[in-house]
Amino acid sequence: MEPIAQAQTINQIIEQLEAIIADAIKTDSRAGYFAALYHKVTCKVREGIQNGEFENPARMEQLDVIFANRYITAYRSWQQKQPCSNSWQLAFSIFSKPSRLVLQHLLIGMNAHINLDLGIAVVELARKLNQPLTEVHNDFNSINTILSALTYEVISELNQISPLLSLAGLHAQNNSILIQFALGNARDGAWCFAEDLFTRTGEDYPKQIVSRDNDINKLGLGIVNPVGMLRFTVWVIHLFEKRDPSKITQILSTYKKTYLKVNQIKTTIKTFV
């Protein structure tokens, strides 16, 4: 795939995500799983911007572009065998492992994007606009709740791909892959990281990002390599899961549902976290 200039608008972000999805379908790559989810998120953000659902639509678009570019840039770097963050390297490395669940692909992508990228994106935006970090907290919460709510929507639709997925909830009292990656905790951790990163200057800034990346990579290892009974449960779920990456990506990318308004999403997500 030829190099593509970094997106400057949300429409360009959507076009680049659609290119990743189309290429994944064409090449039968599992790269399309997370891209399909993220395309839904970005379309929802654009819809909210157009409908005036955010307190500062122009700033929200800037945040979305900075945020999404981190994923797209990491993916392009990985394709070209160039360095990217450890968290994304781990997420991309399982494309070649057919034994990983579709759910694991989605969660490992969210692990890198929420736990690492989102904090960096809000700090970069605040510094670009010369604003206190607190000024973009509502934007942070909005984009986060959209991502979380749509992820739960997609997970609920995975039954047509993975009919035994509900078995992952059998371990809710200990190591459930869903409980282990509680999105509420991920969001809180991402904001705490952003607050810390915002205070860093000079060499401390990239060092803190590297340190955070290493921590998030360790969390990701727990998602892609479950242990104990959970490992056995994942194996059983996988036995009955669809195996065709192109068809799975098409299912994830063509599923449509009437989206809730941003404020409704914030209310609905409270039932999950």
N, C-alpha and C positions, 0 to 999 in steps of 0.2 A: 504494500500500500504506500502510495507516494506521501511525502511529508505534507502536513496541512498546517497552515498558519494558525496560531492560537486565536480562539474565538474572542470577539469583542462585544458581542450582543447575545442575548438569550436565544434569539432565532438561530444564530450561528452555532450555539451549543447544541440545540435540538438537531440541526442538520448533521453535525458531526456524530452525535449519538446514533442517528438513523443510519449513518454510513457504517458505524461499527456493527450495528445490528444486521444490516444487509450483508456485510462481509462475513459475519459469523454464520449466518444462514447459508451463504454460498460455500463456505469452507468447512461447514459442519463443526464449528468451534464452540466450545462452552463459554467463550467470552461474551456471547450474546445474552446470557442469563442476567447478569447484573446490569448490563447496558439497557436491557428491556425494562427492568424495574426503574432504573434511573431516568429513562426517557419519560416514563409516566410522571415521575416526580417533577421533572423540569417542565413538562407541559402543564402540570397543575400550578406550578409557580407562575408561569407565564399567564395562565388564565386568571390567577389572583391579581397579578399586576394590572392586567387589562381591565379587570372589574373593580379596581381600587380597593382591594381587600387588605392591603398593607398600609401601615402608617406613612411610609415613604417609598412609593413604588420604584422610583429611580434608583434609590439606594439598594432596594431589594434586588433589582436586576444586577447591579454591580456585584453584590454579594454572591448571587447565584452564578454569575460568570466566573468570578475568582474561584469559587468553590468547585464548580464543575470542571474548570480547566485543570485542576490538580489531578483529578481522575483521568481525564483524557490525555494529559501530558504524560502521566505515569504509564498509561496503556501504550501510547505511541513509543515511549522510550523502551518499554519491555519488548515490543514488536521488533524494534531495531537493535535489540540486544545491548541497549544502553542502560546505565544504572537508574534505578528508581528506589523509592523507600523500601525498607525491608517488609513493611506491612503490605504494600502492594505487590512486591515480589512474591510473597507467600500466596496472596490471593490468585495471582496469575499462574503460579506454578501448578495449581491443581487442575488447570484446564486439561492437562494431559492424563489425569487420573480418573478413569471412568467409575471408580468405586465411590467417589464422593457424591453425596446427595445434592440435588439442585438447591435445597435449602442451605446446605453448607456453603455453596457458591455465593448465595445471596448474603448470608451472614458474614462471611469472611470479607466480602466487598464492603459491607456496611461497617465492619470493624475498622478497616483502613480509612474509610471515608468520613465516618462520624468521629471516631476516637482520635484520629490524627489530623485529617485534612480540614475539618470544620473549624477547629480552634485556630488553626493557622489562617484560614480564610477570613474569619471575623477580625483577627488582629491586623491583617494586611489591609482590610477595608477601613478600619478605624484609623489606622496610621495614614492611609491615603487621603482620607477626608479630614484628617487632623481633628478627630473627635475622640472624646473619652470612650472607653470600651462599653460603658453602660449605655451609650446612645444606640448601640446596635444589638442590645440584648433581646429586644422584642423581635428583631429580624431573625436573630439566631433561633429563638424559640419557634417562630413561624415555620422556617424552612425545616427545622428538626421534626416538628409535629407532623408536617406533611409527609416527610420521608418515612416516619414511623407508622403513620396511619395507613399509607399505601402499601407498606411492607406487610402489615397484617392482612390487608386485603388480598395481596398476592399469595401470601402463605395459605390463606383460606381457600384460594383457587387451585392450589397445588395438588388437590385431591385427584384431579384428572390426569396429573402427571405421576403422582406418588400416592397411590390409594391407601398405603399403610402409614402415612406420615404421622397420624395421630399417636402412633406408638411412642413417638419421641417424648410425649407428655407423661409417660409412665413413671419417669424418674423426677417428677416435679419436686420431690422432697430432698433430692440430693444433686444429681449431676445432669438434669435435663438440659439438652442443647439450647432450648428456648429460654429456660430460667437462667442458665449460665450466661446468656447474652441478653440480659434484661435491658431493653432500650431506654428505660427511664434512667438507669444507672449510667448508661453510655452517654446520654445527653448531659447529665450532671457532671460527669468526668470531663467531657469535652469543654464545658464552660470553665471549669476550674483550671484546666490546662491553658485555655485562652487567657484567663486572668493572670496566670503566672507568666506566660509567654509575653504578654503585653508589657511587663516590667523589664524584660531583658533587652539589653543593648549590646552592640559590638559583637565579639565572638561568643558571648553567652547566648545570643539568640539562636544561631544554628546548632550550638551544642545542646540546647534544651530540646530542640526539635529532634535531634538524633537520639537523645535519651528517651523521649516520649515514643519515638518510632520503635525502639528496642522493646519497650514495655508492651506496646500494642501488638508487636509481632509475637511476643510470648503468649498474649491472650489469644491471638489468632491460631496459634499451634494447638490450643485446647479445643478450638472449634473444628479444625480439620483432622485432628487426631484424637478423638474421644477415647476414653479408657474404661475398663471395667465392663459392667453390664450395658452401659450406654453404647460402647463399641459394638457389642453383639446386636443391640437393638437397631443401630444404624445399618448394620449388615443385612438384617432381616428386611428392613424398609427398602433397602437398595435392590433386593431380589425382585421386588414387584414394581419398581420404578421404571418409567419409560427410559429407553437407552439412546434415542436418536436426538443428538444435540440440536440439529436444525429444526426438527418438529417442536422440540421443547421451547426453543427460542421463539418460534412462531406463535405458540400458545401464549407465552408470556407477553409477547409484544402486540398481539391482536385482541387480547381480552379487554373489553371496554365495560365501564360501569359509570353511572352518574356520580360524579365526585361531589363530596360535601363542600360547603364553603369553609374557609379557613377557620373561622370561629367555631363552626360545628365540629371540625376535625379536632380542635383543641379540647372540646368537651368530650368527644368520643374516645380520644386516646387515654383519658383518665381512667377509663374502665379497664385498660390493659396494664398500666404501670402503677 
